[in-house]
Amino acid sequence: MFLSFGNLKLPSTTAIFNITSANDCPAKKFCNHVAHCYARKTEKRYPGVLPYRRKQTELFDLLNGEQLAKLFLLEICTKKHHISKFRFSESGDFRTQSDVDKLTIVSEILKNNSLVVYGYTARPDLDFHSLSKVATVNGNHFKVTNEIRVVTQFSNSGEIQCKNNCRICDACATASDKTIEIIKH
């Protein structure tokens, strides 16, 4: 099994795949909340999480985009309940443009199989033009299809305010050209 399904905030109808772990995140120099990284806290708290995410990186490096998508679809088909979303980068980030390009191929195939694909990045130095056509890409303090802004308190500027529960909200999975504020936690 190379995908996880849901967590405390995500419904079990969401498949999750990480290109890298938070511990090995290549975007630390771009991220404005490295000291409060939620994904890194999880890797420290639960001993099996970091090795699992590193195995995901190995798989991502081993296969091409089409092979990855087929493998993901096979695993999704084994679930007894319907999987509607595919989230990338719960932890870590893209290392290079070739990671973005590979995930674009994966995302196109998954989208063509009726999955909503979305994820996060703190890499303003990479080109997300093609990926943003087949997936919702939430940029950390810069806009791709949406912008994620980590704040200490919500503003009154009409931004989307994170409910801290993806089971009741799909703002991050929907390309809306909006800014989504998330309270630092």
N, C-alpha and C positions, 0 to 999 in steps of 0.2 A: 504494500500500500504506500503510495507516494503522495496522496492528497490527505488532508484532514478535512473534517466537515463540521463547521460551526465551532463555537466556543462560548464563553460567558455572554458575549455581546452579539455574536453572529448566529443566525438560525442554522439549524442542521441542513437546510436546503442550500447552503453556500459551501462550495468546495474551495479549499485554500491551498495555494502553492507559493513557496518562497524561493526566489532565485539565490538569495544568500541569507545567512543568519544576521541577526542584529549585531552579534559579536564581531562578525566579519564585514560589516556594512561599509561599502565603498563611498558612501555619501556623507560620512561624518563631518567633513569640512564644509558641507553645504547646509547641514541640519542646524536649526536654532534651538533644539532641545535635546541634545545628546545626553546631558546629565540626567534627564528625566525620561529616557527612552523606555516606553512601555514594553516593547518587544524584548529589549535586553533584560529587563527585570524578570520577565517570564523565563528566559534562558538561564538566569541565575537561580531562580526559585525552584525550577523543576529540572532535575539532572538529565532527563531523557530528551528534552526539547532541543538543545544545541546540537547533539549528534544527529537527531532526526532532520533538522534543517540543513545541516551540512550534507547529509545524504541526498536531500533534494537538490542541492547545488551540484553534486556529482552527477545526478541523473540529468539535470539541465545541460550540463557540459557534454554528456555522453551522446545524447540524441539530437537530431535536427528538429525543427519546429513541427513538421508534419508527424514525425514519430511520437513526439511528446503529446500532441493533440490527440492522436489515436489512443495512446496509452491512457490519457486522462479520461477520454470518452468511455473506454472499456471499464475503468474503475468506477466511473459515475454510473454506468449501467448496472453495476452490481448492487447498488443501493436500493433498499426496499421502498424508500420514499423519493419523491421527485426532487431533483437538484435543479435549481433555476439560475444560480449565479456561480461565477468563478472569480475569486479574489486573488490577485497577485500582490506580492510584497506586503504581507502582514508584518513581516520583519525584513530587514535588509533593504537592498535596492539594486538597481541595474549597475553593473560594473563598467560596461562599455556600450557603444552604439550597437554592436553585434548582438548583445543581450536584448536590446529593444527590438531589433529587427527580427530575432528569433521569436520573441513573444508576440510580435505582430502576426506572424504566420500562425502561431498557436491560437491567438485570439480570433482571427478570421475564421478558422475552422470551427472553433467552439461557438462563435456567434451564428455561423451557418447551421449549427445544431441546436439552435434556440436557447443558448446560454447567454446571460448578461455577463460581460467581462468588465471588471474594474479593479483599480488598485491605486497605489500611491508612489510618489517619487519625490526626492529632494534634489534631483539632478537637473538643474536648469541648463547645464552645458550639453545635454543630449537632445537629439531631434525626435520629437514624438508625433510629428505630422501624420505619418502612416498609421501608427498605433492608435491615435485618437480617432481615426475613422472606424475602427472596429472595437474599441474599448473606451471606457471612461477612465481618464487619467487625471488624478487629483495631484496637483503640484503643491509641494510644501512651501508656502509663501511666494508662489508664482503660479500663474494660470496656464493650464493646458486645456482640458475641457472644463475643469473646475479648479478652484484654488482652496487649499486647506490652510487655515491660519490658526495657529495655536495661541490662545490668549489666556490671561489670568481672569478676565471677566468679559462677558458678552458686551458688544457695542450696541448702540441703538441705530445702526446705519442701514437696517434692512437686510443684513446678511442672514444666511441660514444658520441657526444655532443648533449645534449637535445635541441630540437627545441622549447621547451616550448609550444607545441601545439600537443596534441595527436590525433588531427583530421588529421594530415599529417604524423604522424610517429607512428610506432608500436614497437619500440625497447624494451620498458618495458614489452610489452605483448608477446615478442618472447624470448624463452629460447635460448640464444646464447653464454653463458659462457663469456660474455663481461662485461666491466666496462662502465657504462653510467654516464657521468659527467652532473650534473645539477647546473646551476648558482644559488647561494643562492638568494632568493627573498623574 
